[in-house]
Amino acid sequence: MQLKEDSEFEYENLCSKYLLKPDDLKDDAFRRQYFNYYQARVEALRGRIHERAKKEIDESIELCHLVGIKPSEKVFVVGTIFKHMKMRPSVLKELAKDDDDQEVALPDPLIADRLVGEEDYLELEDEKQHLAEPHFLKFLSCSSNSKEPSTATSTSPVVSSDSTATKNGVRRTTASTFSK
């Protein structure tokens, strides 16, 4: 359907601010779309987590941020943990491809052993910094060779981590109890 151009009305296209730019198409750009929700959840729970840590770990424990921490320093950080899964399909990434003539194929039902790989890693993010070094967070990593849920506990004053494969095969890591 073609619309007739009407010279009586002025038109200014303002949609350019919503178009994806090359920087938006980087590997992790689509993960950031929920940052505000994650951050609001962290802010709502920060006080309760800190009070629980004082009871379970040490009364004098203080919250700190990822900015400025030193290697081998024991710290208490409240933030969001993300697991990057290289083999996890993304419809948004498919839509971002340049070939407009190609149809987007939805993945088959997800299976855990096809999604979990050796290149997967965790990231920790607070409101000031994003820590994306897989080796630094190795104490929270889950074994990708096992199809069974795994549990890893840190020896530093951090929460223990319980990771389980959900119905669609995506691993979900949940902080549950404090290590002493």
Secondary structure, DSSP 8 states (H G I E B T S, - for coil): ------TTS-----GGGGS--GGGGSTTGGGGGGHHHHHHHHHHHHHHHHHHHHHHT-TT-----STT--TT-------EEEEE-TT---HHHHHHSS-TTS------S--HHHH--TT-EEEEE-SS-EE--TTTTGGG---SS-SS-EEE--SSSSEEEEEEE-TTS-EEEEEEEE--
